Amino acid sequence: MVSRSYSNLLDLISGESPSFGRAGKRFPRVMTVAGIMSDLGEENSSSVGSDAPSSMSQDRIIIVGNQLPVRAQRRPDNDGWIFTWDEDSLLLQLKDGLGDDVEVIYIGCLREDIEPREQDDVSSTLLETFKCVPTFLPPDLFSKFYHGFCKQQLWPLFHYMLPLSPDLGGRFDRSLWQAYLSVNKIFADKVMEVINPDEDYVWVHDYHLMVLPTFLRKRFNRVKLGFFLHSPFPSSEIYRTLPVRDELLRALLNADLIGFHTFDYARHFLSCCSRMLGLAYKSKRGYIGLEYYGRTVNIKILPVGIHLGQLQSVMNLSETEAKAAELRDQFKGRTVLLGVDDMDIFKGISLKLLAMEQLLVQHPDWVGKLVLVQIANPARGRGKDVQEVQSETYSAAKRINDTFGRAGYEPVVLIDAPLQFYERIAYYVIAECCLVTAVRDGMNLIPYEYIICRQGNDKLNETLQLDPSVPKKSMLVVSEFIGCSPSLSGAIRVNPWNVEAVAEAIDGALAMRESEKQLRHEKHFRYVSTHDVAFWANSFLQDLERTCKDHGRRRCWGIGFGLSFRVIALDPNFRKLSVDHIVSAYKRTKNRAILLDYDGTMMPQTSINKTPNPESIDILNSLCQDPKNVVFLVSGKGKDTLSKWFSACPKLVIAAEHGYFLRQKDDVGWEACVPIADFDWKQIAEPVMKLYTETTDGSVIEHKESGLVWHYQYADPDFGACQAKELLDHLESVLSNEPVSVKSGQHMVEVKPQGVTKGLVAERLLSTMKEKQTLPDFVLCIGDDRSDEDMFEVITDAITGPSLSPVAEVFLCTVGRKPSKAKYYLEDTTEIVRMLQGLATTSDQMARSTALQQNPL
C-alpha cells in the first residue's frame, strides 16, 4: 500500500502510478536557530505511522483552518462551480513565508453549501487544482458548531464576556459542545486522509479547532503539530468559568508549538495551565516551554503581519489613484479621521462615536473642519447583539450629525455598504489619523494597512500632488486592548471606555508637530514592512521544526481516554523494570547495595497517614536479614520520626533529612554526615521566612535540625511562585556569607548546609563497601522526585569507576514515566512494593535453601 500523501492521491485520481523520491530544501531561514529533522528509525512501533514509509523528503505543510482560502461561485448555467483563490485569506497569504519548494495542503470548509451529490466532484477539483481538501459538514451540525459553540460560547468568553444572564452570551449547552467535538473529529479524519505522519507538518489555526490536536496526537503520537490562536486568550478568572476548561487546555497541550499574538495572551494561557493543571513553565535561551509528560510544549509569541505584496499591488491600480483623488476633492479643506471595523459588539464603534461627539463639544473649533469616516463592515456573527450594535451606531451617528452638522458638512460619514479593497485603501491614503477603539480584539491589522498606505508610492504622490522629498506622516489612536497595540510603540494608546480621554487623545494626535508625526510614522513603517505575514509564517514554522527535531529519538506512549489523552515522550533507553529480570540478577549476585526513598516510593504521596504498614516492615526486614544485602532507607523526614516508624527494623540503615543524619543500626546513635560548626544562620533565615509566611496565605515553614523549608503548595499558584522567587533572592542575599545552599523546588524554598544531598548517602554507601573490599555487584536505587536524582547521578558516575564491580548489575528506577536520570521506571508505589516483595521472597527462599543444605534432614 502506498503512503497516504497528497501527491499519491493526485496520482490515484489521475490514474497514474504513484511517484516518489522528490527532493527539496528546508524552510527558508529568518533566524539563526538550526532545525535538524530526525528519522523515526527503529522506534516506529511506539507510534502509529503511515501504511508504508515514504521516500519523499520534500517538506510539506498541512494547514488546517475553519475555512478554505477558496471562493466558490455557481456557474451561470447552474451546472457545477467555479473556484478561485481568496486573496484576502491569511491562510493563503502565509504561503509567502514558506518558499516555493514547500508543498502546502489546505483542509477546511467552504463558505457555500455543496449538495451531497456534488461533493465528490468538488473534492476532486479542489484537490487537483488547489491542493485543498474540503470538509463538508451537515448544515445542522455546522450551525451548532460555528454559530452555537464557537460564536455563542467560545468567542464571547475569549473576549471577556461572561454569560451572566441568557441575554449576555449563551449559557453552556452540552449539545453544542458535542457538536464542536464532532466537527473537530471530522477535521481529524480529513487530515488522516492526506498526512504522511513521518514527514509532514500540521499547522492548525484558531479557536474553532482547539481539540483537533488531541485527535491527531491520539492517531499519530509523533505528529509534528503547531497551533496558532488568532483571538485573545482570557485571564484565568474568566477562562475558569468554562465547564470544559480542562479539556480544552489538555487538547492544546497535545500540540508541539502554541502561538499567540501577544505576551498577555500567552501569559493568561500559562496561568491557566498553572492554576488548573498544576503545570509550571520555564524560559530557556529565549524560549518559553511547558513540560508535559516528558514533552516540551513550546510557546510562540509573535503578532501576525500583513501581506505587503497584495497591498502594494492594489495601491498601484489606477482605480485606487482615481478614488484617492475623488476623496481628496470631497474632503478638501477638512481633516479626515478614519475608522474601519466589523459591526460587532467588541469593536467599540459606538464608543468611537461618543469620543467624536465629546471632541466636538470640548473643542468646538473643530466643527466644520473635522470629519470621521467610519467604515462598518458586515458582522461575521448574527443575533440580537449585532442588531443592538447597528441600532446604537446609526442612532449615535444621526445625533452627532443633527447636532453639529450644517449645509455641506456632516461630521460623521457612516459607510455600511461593502467596499472594494481599493476603495478602502483610498480612504487610508487621505486620512490624517486612524482610530481603533475596540474593547477587545485578537490582533486587528487595520493600523498596519493604514501605515503602509500612508507611505504611498510615486503614482499616488503624483495624483495627490505630494512632494516625494517630504517625509510621510501618519497618526494612530489605538485601544490598549487590541493585539497590535504592543508592537505600535509610536501610537497613542487609549482606554476606549474613557470617552473623554479618547477625545483628548484625538485632539492631541491632530495637534502634534509635523516632525513628530513623521518620526512616529517612520518607526511604524519600518516595523510593519519587516514583520509581514511571510516573516510571521516563516518564524512560526522554523520554531515548529526546532521543537519537533527530537521526535524520532523519543519513545512515545499514549495514555488516558477521550480528551484526557496525552502522550508520554521519553528517552529510548528508558524502560519499565521487569520483575523477572531484576529477580534473576538478584539471585546470581553476592554483594548487594539497595537504596530506597520512602515518601512517594514505598508510600504514596497522597496518603495522609505516612506510617509504614506491616507489609512494608516485613519486606524491609526480609531484605535486611539477607547477609548479602546492605539496605539504606533515604528520606527527607526528621530522624525522630523515622526512628519511631522503623523501630521494628533493627538492621535497616536510615538516612534522615536528605542525608544529613545517618543511623547505621538500631542500637547505634545518629551521626551527622556533614560536620556543621553551628546553625547560627537559622537566626537570619527564619525571620525572613516568617515575613513571607505572614504575607503569603497558605504558606508554612517546616523546621528541620539541618535546615528550614518554606512550603507554598496551598498558596495562590501565581502569587506563591512570585513570592518564592523574591524569597529565594532575599535569602541568597542575606546568607551569601554563610555555609548554606538556598534552593527552590516543587512549591518550596529550602535552606540547608552545603553538601547535604541524597547523593551524599549513595557516596557513603559505595565508599563504605569499597573499604570493606566488598564491591557491589548489584545496585538497586529507587526514588520518585528531584532529590532522588542526586542518588541516580552519583551511581551512574560510579559505574565506570572503582566503586563498583566491573560486572555490577545496576538498577536505577523512578516512580512513573517521566524524564529522569534513572534507566528504569515502575508505574506507582504498588508496583514498587510488589517488586520489593519479589526480592524479599527470593531472599527468604535462598535463606531456607541454605539452611536445608547446612542442616539436612
C-alpha positions in Angstrom: 0.0 0.0 0.0 1.3 3.4 -0.9 1.9 6.1 1.7 -1.0 8.4 2.5 0.3 11.6 0.9 -1.2 14.3 -1.2 0.9 13.5 -4.2 -0.2 9.9 -4.2 -3.9 11.0 -4.0 -3.3 13.1 -7.1 -1.7 10.2 -8.9 -4.5 7.9 -8.0 -7.1 10.5 -9.2 -5.3 11.0 -12.5 -4.9 7.2 -12.9 -1.1 7.3 -12.9 1.3 5.3 -10.8 2.4 6.8 -7.5 5.7 8.6 -7.8 8.3 9.1 -5.1 11.7 10.4 -4.5 11.3 14.2 -4.8 13.9 16.2 -3.0 13.6 19.7 -1.6 15.0 22.2 0.8 14.2 23.0 4.3 12.3 26.1 5.4 14.0 29.4 4.4 15.6 30.9 7.4 14.8 34.2 9.1 16.5 33.4 12.4 19.7 31.6 13.5 18.2 28.6 15.2 19.1 25.4 13.5 16.3 22.9 12.8 17.5 19.3 12.2 14.9 16.7 11.5 15.3 13.1 12.6 14.1 9.9 11.2 11.9 7.7 13.3 14.3 4.7 12.9 13.6 1.6 14.9 11.1 3.4 17.2 8.3 3.3 14.7 6.5 0.7 16.7 5.9 3.2 19.5 3.8 5.5 17.3 1.3 4.8 14.6 2.7 5.9 11.3 1.7 5.6 7.7 0.9 2.3 6.0 4.3 2.3 4.4 7.3 4.6 4.8 7.6 7.2 2.0 10.9 8.1 0.4 9.6 11.6 -0.2 11.9 14.1 1.5 10.3 17.4 0.5 8.9 19.5 3.3 5.1 19.6 3.3 2.7 21.6 5.4 -0.9 20.7 6.1 -2.7 23.9 7.0 -6.0 23.3 8.8 -8.5 26.2 9.3 -12.2 26.6 9.7 -12.5 27.9 6.1 -10.5 27.1 3.0 -8.8 30.1 1.3 -11.0 29.5 -1.7 -14.1 31.3 -3.1 -16.8 29.3 -4.8 -19.4 30.6 -7.3 -22.1 28.8 -9.2 -21.6 28.6 -12.9 -24.0 30.7 -14.9 -25.7 27.6 -16.3 -26.0 26.3 -12.7 -24.0 23.2 -13.7 -21.1 23.0 -11.3 -18.9 25.5 -9.6 -16.2 28.0 -10.3 -13.4 28.2 -7.7 -10.8 31.0 -7.2 -8.3 31.7 -4.5 -9.4 34.1 -1.8 -6.6 36.6 -1.9 -7.7 38.1 1.5 -7.3 34.8 3.4 -4.5 34.8 5.9 -4.1 31.0 5.2 -3.3 31.7 1.6 -1.0 34.7 2.3 1.2 32.9 4.8 2.5 30.7 1.9 4.8 33.6 1.0 6.9 32.7 4.1 7.3 29.1 3.2 9.3 29.2 0.0 8.4 27.7 -3.4 9.9 24.3 -2.5 7.5 23.7 0.4 4.3 21.9 -0.6 1.1 23.2 1.1 -2.2 21.4 1.5 -5.2 23.1 2.9 -8.0 21.5 4.9 -11.2 23.4 5.8 -14.8 24.2 5.0 -16.2 26.1 2.0 -18.4 29.1 2.7 -21.0 27.8 0.3 -23.3 24.8 0.9 -22.4 22.0 -1.5 -25.1 19.4 -2.4 -24.2 15.9 -1.3 -24.4 14.7 -4.9 -21.7 17.3 -5.9 -19.3 16.8 -3.1 -17.2 14.1 -4.7 -16.6 16.2 -7.9 -15.9 19.3 -5.8 -13.4 17.4 -3.7 -11.6 16.1 -6.7 -11.4 19.5 -8.4 -10.2 21.3 -5.3 -7.6 18.6 -4.6 -6.2 18.5 -8.1 -6.3 22.3 -8.8 -5.9 24.0 -5.5 -4.4 21.3 -3.2 -7.4 21.8 -0.9 -9.3 19.1 0.9 -12.8 20.3 1.7 -14.6 19.3 4.9 -18.3 19.0 4.3 -20.5 19.5 7.4 -24.2 18.9 7.6 -26.0 22.3 7.9 -27.4 21.4 11.3 -24.1 20.3 12.7 -22.3 23.3 11.2 -24.8 25.7 12.8 -24.4 24.1 16.3 -20.6 24.1 15.8 -20.0 27.6 14.4 -23.0 29.7 15.3 -23.5 27.7 18.5 -20.4 26.7 20.4 -17.8 28.9 18.6 -19.7 32.2 18.4 -22.1 31.9 21.3 -19.7 30.4 23.9 -16.0 30.5 23.0 -15.8 33.8 21.1 -17.7 35.9 23.8 -15.7 34.2 26.6 -12.4 34.8 24.9 -13.4 38.4 24.6 -14.1 38.6 28.3 -17.9 38.4 28.1 -19.4 36.1 30.7 -22.9 34.6 30.3 -24.2 36.2 33.5 -27.7 36.1 32.0 -29.3 34.4 29.0 -29.1 37.8 27.1 -25.3 38.1 27.7 -24.0 35.3 25.5 -25.2 31.7 25.5 -25.2 29.6 28.6 -23.2 26.4 28.3 -25.0 23.8 26.2 -23.7 20.3 26.3 -25.2 19.5 22.9 -23.2 22.4 21.3 -20.1 21.1 22.9 -20.7 17.6 21.4 -21.2 19.3 18.0 -17.8 21.0 18.5 -16.2 17.7 19.2 -17.8 16.0 16.3 -16.6 18.7 13.8 -13.1 18.5 15.2 -13.2 14.8 14.8 -14.3 15.2 11.2 -11.4 17.5 10.5 -9.1 15.0 12.1 -10.4 12.3 9.7 -9.6 14.6 6.8 -6.1 15.2 8.0 -5.6 11.4 8.3 -6.6 11.0 4.6 -3.6 13.0 3.4 -1.0 13.0 6.1 2.3 11.3 5.9 3.0 11.4 9.7 6.7 10.7 9.4 7.3 13.7 7.2 4.5 16.3 7.3 4.0 19.2 9.5 0.4 20.2 10.6 -0.5 23.8 11.4 -3.9 24.3 13.0 -5.5 27.7 13.2 -7.8 29.4 15.7 -10.3 28.5 18.4 -12.7 26.6 16.0 -10.3 23.6 16.2 -8.9 23.7 19.7 -9.4 19.9 20.4 -8.1 18.8 17.0 -4.6 18.3 18.4 -5.8 15.6 20.7 -7.5 13.6 17.9 -4.3 13.9 15.8 -1.9 13.1 18.6 -4.0 10.0 19.5 -3.7 8.7 16.0 -0.1 9.7 15.4 1.9 10.0 18.6 4.8 11.8 16.8 2.8 14.1 14.6 4.6 17.5 14.1 1.9 19.8 15.2 1.6 23.5 15.6 -1.4 25.6 16.7 -1.9 29.3 16.5 -4.7 31.2 18.3 -5.8 34.3 16.5 -8.2 35.5 19.2 -7.4 36.8 22.7 -6.9 34.3 25.4 -8.7 35.5 28.6 -7.3 35.7 32.1 -7.7 32.6 34.3 -10.5 34.3 36.3 -12.6 34.4 33.1 -11.4 31.2 31.5 -12.0 29.1 34.5 -15.8 29.7 34.3 -15.9 27.4 31.1 -17.2 24.0 32.1 -14.9 22.2 29.6 -11.8 24.3 30.6 -9.5 21.4 31.4 -10.5 19.5 28.2 -9.5 22.5 26.0 -6.2 23.1 27.8 -5.2 19.5 27.6 -6.1 19.4 24.0 -3.9 22.4 23.2 -1.1 20.8 25.1 -1.1 17.9 22.6 0.4 20.4 20.1 4.2 20.8 19.9 4.1 24.6 19.5 1.3 27.0 20.5 1.3 30.5 19.1 -0.2 33.7 20.5 -0.2 37.3 19.2 0.9 38.9 22.4 2.6 38.1 25.7 -0.5 38.9 27.6 -2.5 36.2 25.8 0.4 33.7 26.3 0.7 34.7 30.0 -3.0 34.1 30.5 -2.7 30.7 28.9 0.3 29.8 31.1 -1.5 31.0 34.2 -4.5 28.7 33.3 -2.2 25.8 32.9 -0.6 26.5 36.3 -3.8 27.1 38.2 -5.9 24.3 36.6 -3.4 21.7 35.6 -0.6 22.4 38.0 2.0 22.9 35.2 4.8 25.4 35.6 6.6 26.9 32.6 10.3 27.6 32.1 12.1 30.1 29.9 15.4 28.9 28.4 17.5 30.8 26.0 14.6 33.0 25.0 12.1 30.2 24.5 9.1 29.5 26.8 8.2 25.9 27.4 5.8 23.7 29.4 7.0 20.3 30.4 4.0 18.0 29.8 4.6 14.3 30.4 8.1 14.3 29.0 7.2 16.5 26.1 8.2 20.2 25.9 5.3 22.2 24.6 6.8 25.5 23.4 5.0 28.8 23.4 5.5 31.2 20.5 4.7 34.9 20.8 4.6 36.8 17.5 1.9 39.0 16.1 0.8 38.3 12.5 1.6 40.8 9.8 0.0 42.0 6.6 0.6 40.9 3.1 2.8 43.7 1.7 2.7 42.5 -1.9 -1.1 42.4 -2.1 -1.5 45.8 -0.5 1.2 47.5 -2.7 -0.3 45.9 -5.9 -3.7 47.4 -5.1 -2.1 50.7 -4.3 -0.7 50.7 -7.9 -4.1 50.3 -9.5 -5.5 53.2 -11.5 -8.8 52.7 -9.7 -7.0 53.4 -6.4 -5.5 56.6 -7.7 -8.8 57.8 -9.1 -10.7 57.1 -5.8 -8.0 58.8 -3.7 -8.2 61.9 -5.9 -12.0 61.8 -5.6 -11.9 61.6 -1.8 -9.3 64.4 -1.7 -11.6 66.7 -3.5 -14.6 65.5 -1.5 -13.0 66.3 1.8 -10.9 69.3 0.6 -10.2 71.7 3.4 -11.1 69.2 6.1 -9.2 66.8 8.3 -10.3 63.2 8.0 -10.3 60.7 10.8 -10.8 57.1 9.8 -12.3 54.0 11.5 -12.6 50.6 9.8 -14.3 48.0 11.9 -16.7 45.0 11.8 -20.1 45.7 13.1 -19.9 43.7 16.3 -20.1 44.4 20.0 -16.3 44.2 20.6 -15.1 46.7 18.0 -16.2 49.7 20.0 -17.8 51.7 17.2 -20.3 53.4 19.5 -17.5 54.4 21.9 -15.6 55.9 19.0 -18.7 58.0 18.0 -19.1 59.1 21.6 -15.5 60.2 21.7 -16.0 62.2 18.4 -19.1 63.8 19.9 -17.1 64.7 23.1 -14.3 66.1 21.0 -16.7 68.5 19.1 -18.2 69.6 22.5 -14.8 70.2 24.2 -13.2 71.7 21.1 -15.8 73.5 19.0 -13.2 74.9 16.8 -13.1 71.5 15.1 -16.7 71.8 14.0 -16.8 72.2 10.2 -13.1 71.1 9.9 -13.1 67.6 11.2 -14.8 64.5 9.6 -14.9 61.0 11.0 -15.3 58.4 8.2 -16.5 55.2 9.8 -16.4 52.1 7.5 -18.6 49.4 9.1 -18.0 46.0 7.6 -20.8 43.4 7.9 -20.7 41.4 11.1 -19.4 37.9 11.0 -21.8 36.7 13.6 -25.5 37.1 13.9 -28.0 37.6 16.7 -29.6 40.2 18.9 -26.3 41.7 20.0 -25.4 42.6 16.3 -28.8 44.3 15.9 -28.2 46.3 19.0 -24.8 47.5 17.8 -26.2 48.5 14.5 -29.1 50.4 16.1 -26.8 52.2 18.5 -24.3 53.1 15.8 -26.9 54.6 13.5 -28.5 56.5 16.3 -25.2 58.0 17.5 -24.2 59.0 14.0 -27.5 60.7 13.4 -27.4 62.5 16.7 -23.9 63.9 16.0 -24.8 65.0 12.5 -28.0 66.6 13.7 -26.2 68.5 16.5 -23.0 69.6 14.7 -23.8 69.3 11.0 -24.7 72.0 8.6 -25.2 72.5 4.9 -22.4 70.8 3.1 -20.9 69.3 6.3 -21.5 66.1 8.2 -19.1 65.4 11.0 -19.7 61.6 10.8 -19.8 59.7 7.5 -21.0 56.2 8.1 -20.4 53.7 5.4 -22.1 50.4 6.0 -22.2 49.2 2.4 -19.5 46.7 1.2 -16.4 48.5 -0.2 -13.9 47.2 -2.7 -10.4 46.8 -1.3 -9.0 49.7 -3.5 -11.7 52.0 -2.1 -10.7 51.2 1.5 -7.0 51.9 0.6 -8.0 55.2 -0.9 -9.6 56.2 2.5 -6.4 55.1 4.2 -4.3 57.3 1.9 -6.3 60.6 2.6 -6.9 60.0 6.4 -4.8 62.1 8.8 -5.4 59.8 11.7 -6.7 56.3 12.1 -8.8 55.3 15.2 -9.2 51.8 16.6 -11.2 51.7 19.8 -12.0 48.0 20.1 -12.8 46.9 23.6 -11.2 43.5 22.9 -9.6 42.2 19.7 -7.2 39.4 18.9 -5.0 41.3 16.5 -6.6 43.9 14.2 -4.4 44.6 11.1 -6.2 47.9 10.2 -3.4 50.1 11.7 -0.7 48.1 9.8 -2.6 48.6 6.5 -3.1 52.3 7.3 0.7 52.8 7.8 1.7 51.2 4.6 -0.9 53.1 2.6 0.2 56.4 4.2 3.7 55.7 2.9 2.2 55.8 -0.6 4.0 55.4 -3.8 5.2 57.5 -6.8 1.8 57.3 -8.6 -0.2 58.4 -5.6 2.3 61.2 -4.9 1.7 62.5 -8.4 -2.0 62.1 -8.3 -2.4 63.8 -4.9 0.3 66.4 -5.8 2.5 65.4 -2.9 6.2 66.3 -2.7 8.1 63.0 -2.6 11.0 64.6 -0.8 8.8 65.4 2.2 8.8 62.6 4.8 5.5 60.8 5.1 3.4 61.1 8.3 0.6 59.2 10.0 -1.1 59.1 13.4 -2.7 56.3 15.2 -5.0 56.3 18.2 -5.4 52.7 19.2 -7.1 50.8 22.1 -4.8 49.2 24.6 -6.9 46.1 24.4 -6.0 45.0 20.8 -3.3 42.6 19.9 -1.3 45.0 17.6 -1.0 47.7 20.3 2.3 46.4 21.9 4.0 46.5 18.5 3.0 50.1 17.7 5.0 52.0 20.3 4.5 55.3 18.5 0.7 55.1 18.6 -1.3 57.0 21.2 -2.8 54.2 23.3 -6.2 54.7 25.0 -8.7 53.1 27.2 -11.8 53.1 24.8 -14.2 53.1 27.8 -12.8 56.5 28.9 -14.6 58.6 26.2 -13.1 61.9 27.4 -9.6 60.6 27.3 -10.1 59.3 23.8 -11.4 62.7 22.7 -8.3 64.4 24.2 -6.1 61.8 22.5 -7.6 62.5 19.1 -7.1 66.2 19.6 -3.5 65.7 20.8 -2.8 63.5 17.7 -4.1 66.1 15.3 -2.3 68.9 17.1 1.1 67.1 17.2 4.0 68.7 15.5 4.6 67.6 11.9 8.2 66.4 12.7 6.8 64.2 15.5 4.2 62.7 13.2 6.9 61.9 10.6 9.2 60.2 13.2 6.4 58.1 14.5 5.3 57.1 11.0 8.9 56.2 10.1 9.2 54.0 13.2 5.9 52.2 12.5 6.6 51.7 8.8 10.0 50.2 9.5 8.4 47.6 11.8 5.3 46.8 9.7 7.3 46.4 6.4 9.8 44.0 8.0 7.3 42.0 10.1 4.9 41.0 7.4 2.8 37.8 7.1 5.7 36.0 5.4 8.0 36.7 8.3 5.4 35.6 10.8 4.7 32.3 9.0 8.4 31.5 8.4 9.3 32.3 12.0 6.5 30.0 13.3 7.3 27.1 11.2 11.0 27.4 11.9 10.2 27.2 15.6 7.9 24.2 14.9 10.8 22.5 13.1 13.1 23.2 16.1 10.5 21.9 18.6 10.0 18.7 16.7 13.6 17.8 15.8 13.9 15.2 18.6 10.6 13.4 17.8 12.3 10.5 16.2 14.7 9.9 19.1 12.0 9.7 21.8 9.9 6.7 22.8 6.2 7.6 23.0 3.2 6.1 24.8 -0.4 7.3 24.7 -2.3 7.2 27.9 -5.7 8.4 29.0 -9.2 8.2 27.5 -11.1 10.7 25.5 -10.0 14.3 25.8 -7.7 13.3 28.7 -5.5 11.5 26.2 -1.8 12.6 26.2 1.5 11.3 25.0 4.4 10.5 27.2 7.7 11.0 25.5 10.8 9.5 27.0 14.4 8.7 26.2 14.7 5.5 24.1 16.8 3.8 26.8 14.2 4.4 29.5 12.1 1.3 30.0 9.9 -0.4 32.5 11.7 -2.6 35.1 10.9 -6.2 34.6 10.5 -8.0 38.0 11.7 -11.3 36.4 14.8 -9.5 35.2 15.8 -7.9 38.5 15.0 -11.1 40.5 17.3 -13.1 38.1 20.1 -10.6 38.7 19.4 -10.6 42.4 19.8 -14.4 42.7 23.2 -14.5 41.0 24.8 -11.7 42.9 26.5 -11.7 46.3 27.2 -8.1 47.3 24.1 -6.0 47.0 23.5 -2.3 47.7 19.9 -1.2 48.0 18.8 2.5 48.4 15.2 3.2 48.9 13.3 6.5 49.1 10.2 6.4 51.3 7.6 9.2 50.5 6.3 8.6 47.0 8.2 5.4 46.6 7.1 3.0 49.3 4.3 5.2 50.5 2.0 7.2 48.1 2.5 11.0 48.3 -1.3 11.4 48.6 -1.5 9.4 51.8 -2.4 11.4 54.9 -1.0 8.7 57.2 2.6 8.2 56.2 3.3 5.5 58.9 4.6 2.3 57.2 2.2 -0.6 57.1 3.1 -4.1 58.3 3.7 -5.3 54.8 6.4 -2.7 54.2 8.1 -3.5 57.5 8.1 -7.2 56.7 9.7 -6.6 53.3 12.4 -4.4 54.7 13.2 -6.9 57.4 13.5 -9.7 54.9 15.8 -7.7 52.7 17.9 -6.6 55.8 18.3 -10.1 57.1 19.9 -11.3 53.9 23.7 -11.2 54.7 24.4 -10.3 51.1 22.4 -7.0 51.3 23.1 -3.6 52.6 19.8 -1.7 52.7 19.6 2.1 53.1 16.3 4.0 53.5 16.8 7.6 52.5 14.1 10.2 53.4 13.6 13.9 53.9 11.8 13.2 57.1 13.3 14.0 60.5 15.4 11.4 62.4 12.9 11.2 65.3 10.0 10.4 63.0 12.0 7.8 61.1 13.3 6.2 64.4 9.7 5.8 65.6 8.4 4.5 62.3 11.1 1.9 61.7 11.9 0.8 65.2 10.9 -2.7 64.1 13.7 -2.8 61.5 16.9 -3.0 63.6 19.3 -3.8 60.7 17.9 -1.1 58.4 20.4 1.8 57.7 18.4 5.1 57.8 19.4 8.5 56.3 17.2 11.4 57.5 16.8 14.9 56.2 18.0 14.0 52.8 21.3 12.5 54.1 22.3 15.0 56.8 21.8 12.3 59.5 22.7 8.7 59.3 22.0 5.8 61.6 23.8 2.5 60.8 21.9 0.2 63.2 19.0 0.5 65.7 21.4 0.3 68.7 23.7 2.9 67.3 23.1 6.6 67.6 22.6 9.1 64.8 25.6 10.8 63.2 25.9 13.9 61.1 27.3 13.1 57.6 28.4 16.7 57.1 30.3 18.4 60.0 28.5 21.6 60.9 30.1 24.0 63.4 26.9 25.9 64.2 23.5 26.7 62.9 23.6 30.5 63.6 22.4 31.1 60.0 18.9 29.9 61.1 18.6 33.1 63.1 19.0 35.0 59.9 16.9 32.8 57.6 13.9 32.1 59.9 12.8 35.8 60.4 12.9 36.3 56.6 10.8 33.1 56.0 8.3 34.3 58.7 7.9 37.6 56.9 7.0 35.8 53.6 4.7 33.4 55.5 2.8 36.2 57.1 2.3 37.9 53.7 1.5 34.7 51.7 -1.7 33.0 52.8 -1.4 29.2 52.7 2.4 29.0 53.1 4.1 27.3 56.1 7.7 26.8 57.4 9.0 23.3 58.1 11.7 23.2 60.7 14.4 20.6 60.4 17.5 20.1 62.5 19.6 20.6 59.4 17.6 23.3 57.6 14.4 25.2 57.0 11.9 24.7 54.3 9.2 27.2 53.1 6.3 25.5 51.5 3.6 27.2 49.4 1.7 24.4 47.8 -1.5 25.6 49.3 -1.0 29.3 48.4 -2.2 31.0 45.2 -0.1 29.5 42.5 0.9 32.7 40.8 1.4 34.7 44.0 3.2 31.8 45.7 5.6 31.4 42.8 6.2 35.1 42.7 6.9 35.2 46.5 9.1 32.1 46.2 11.3 34.0 43.7 11.5 37.0 45.9 12.3 34.8 49.0 15.0 33.0 47.1 16.7 36.2 46.1 16.2 37.6 49.6 17.7 34.5 51.3 20.6 34.3 48.8 21.4 37.9 49.6 21.3 37.7 53.4 23.0 34.3 53.5 25.7 35.0 51.0 28.5 34.6 53.5 27.0 31.5 55.3 28.0 27.9 54.5 24.5 27.0 53.2 22.8 26.4 49.9 19.4 28.0 49.1 17.4 26.1 46.5 13.9 26.2 45.1 11.9 23.1 44.3 8.3 22.0 43.7 6.3 24.5 45.7 9.1 25.1 48.2 12.3 27.0 49.0 14.8 25.2 51.2 17.9 26.3 53.1 20.3 23.6 54.2 24.0 23.2 54.8 26.2 23.0 51.8 26.9 19.5 50.5 23.8 17.9 52.0 22.0 15.8 49.3 20.8 12.2 48.9 23.8 11.8 46.6 25.9 12.0 49.7 24.3 8.9 51.1 25.0 7.0 47.9 28.6 8.1 48.0 28.8 7.0 51.7 27.4 3.5 50.9 29.7 2.9 48.0 32.8 4.1 49.8 32.0 2.0 52.9 31.6 -1.2 50.8 34.8 -0.4 49.0 36.7 0.0 52.2 35.4 -3.5 53.3 36.5 -4.8 49.9 33.0 -5.9 49.0 32.5 -4.1 45.8 28.7 -4.2 45.0 27.8 -6.4 42.1 24.1 -5.4 42.4 22.8 -1.9 43.0 19.1 -1.0 43.3 18.2 2.6 43.8 14.6 3.8 43.8 13.2 7.3 44.1 10.4 9.5 42.9 11.4 13.1 42.9 14.1 15.6 42.2 16.1 14.9 45.3 16.5 11.3 44.3 18.1 12.3 41.0 21.2 13.1 43.0 21.5 9.4 44.0 21.0 8.3 40.4 23.7 10.7 39.2 26.2 9.5 41.8 25.6 5.8 41.0 25.7 6.5 37.2 29.1 8.2 37.6 30.3 5.3 39.7 29.5 2.6 37.0 32.8 3.2 35.2 34.8 3.8 38.4 36.5 1.7 41.1 33.5 1.7 43.5 31.5 -0.9 41.7 32.3 -4.4 40.5 33.1 -4.5 36.8 30.2 -6.9 36.3 27.8 -5.0 38.5 24.1 -5.1 37.7 22.7 -1.6 38.2 19.0 -0.8 38.5 18.2 2.9 38.8 14.4 3.2 39.0 12.0 6.1 39.3 8.3 6.1 40.0 6.2 6.9 37.0 7.1 7.5 33.4 8.8 10.9 33.4 12.1 12.5 32.4 14.8 11.1 34.8 18.4 10.1 35.1 17.2 6.6 36.0 17.1 4.0 33.3 14.0 2.2 34.6 10.6 3.1 35.9 7.7 1.4 37.6 4.2 2.9 37.4 3.4 3.6 41.1 4.1 2.6 44.7 2.0 -0.6 44.3 4.4 -1.9 41.6 7.4 -0.8 43.7 6.2 -2.7 46.7 5.3 -5.7 44.5 8.9 -5.7 43.1 10.5 -5.4 46.5 8.2 -8.2 47.7 9.6 -10.4 44.9 13.2 -9.7 46.1 12.3 -10.3 49.7 10.6 -13.6 48.8 13.8 -14.6 46.9 15.9 -13.8 49.9 13.6 -15.9 52.2 13.7 -18.8 49.7 17.5 -18.6 49.4 17.9 -18.5 53.2 15.7 -21.6 53.6 17.6 -23.4 50.9 20.9 -22.6 52.6 19.6 -23.7 56.0 18.5 -27.0 54.5 21.9 -27.6 52.9 23.6 -26.9 56.3 21.2 -29.0 58.3 19.8 -31.7 56.0 17.1 -34.0 57.4 
